[in-house]
Amino acid sequence: MPGKYYPKELKEEVLNKIKTEGITAIEAAKRYGIDVNNIYRWVSKGIGGVKTNLWEVNRLKRENRELKQIIGEMCFEKERGKKD
């Protein structure tokens, strides 16, 4: 029994959201109603020009956001300390 067919445009749209917005495959699967395993397969095949290092890029983006938040909090605390 063959699997469900997804148009190339949809695959590219899903992978582009993952690439540009940094959402996880699970989030994309929920948003588009697609099995997460399909998304993993599309990434591994490089559909839409997306390479398999996409997961590493997204992990680094999330880590970068977290570090920026920590730095911002530290700067805020430092400024608050100067005013006392």
N, C-alpha and C positions, 0 to 999 in steps of 0.2 A: 504494500500500500504506500503510494508516494506521499510525501509530506505536503504541507500547505505551501502554495506559491506566493512569494512576496516580490512585487515589482522592484527592479533595480533602483528606481527613484526613491522608494520607501527605504530600502536598505541604506542608500547614501544619506538620506535625511536623518535616519536614526544614528548612523555612525558620525555624521557631522555634529549632531547635538552632543554626542559623547565627547567628541574632539574639542568643540568650541566652548561648550558650557561646563565641561568637566563632570557631567553626571555619570553615575555608575551604570553598568550594564543592567543591573537590577532595576534601577530607577527608570531607565529607558524602556525596559520590558514592560513595566507597569504602565507607563505613560502611553505606549503604543499598542498594548495588548498582544505582545509577541513573547514567545518562550525565550527565556534568557539564553538558553543553549544555542538558539539560532544566532543571536547577536554575537556570542563568543565565536561561533563558526565563521560568521561574516568577517569579524576582525582578523581571525587567523588566516583567512583567504585573501585579505587585503582588499575587500570590496570597497569601492568608492575611494581608492587611493589611500586608505588608512592602513598603516603598518601595524604589526603586532606590538610595537613598543608604545602603543596608545595607552595601555594600562599604566606603564611607568610614567608617562607624561602626566596623566591625570593624578597619579599619586603625588608627584612632585608639585603639581599645582595646588593640591589640597594642603600639602605640607607648607608650601610657601604662604598660603593664606593664613595658616595657623601661626607661622612665625611672625608675619606682619602684625597679627593681632597681639601677640606677646610683646613685640617691640613697642607697639602703640600703648599698651598698658604700662610698660616700663617707663616710657617717656611721660605719660600722664602722671604716674606716681612721682617721678623726679621733679616735674614742674610743681606739683602740689607740695612737695617737700621744700622747695625754694621759697614758697610764699609764706610758710609758717614762721 
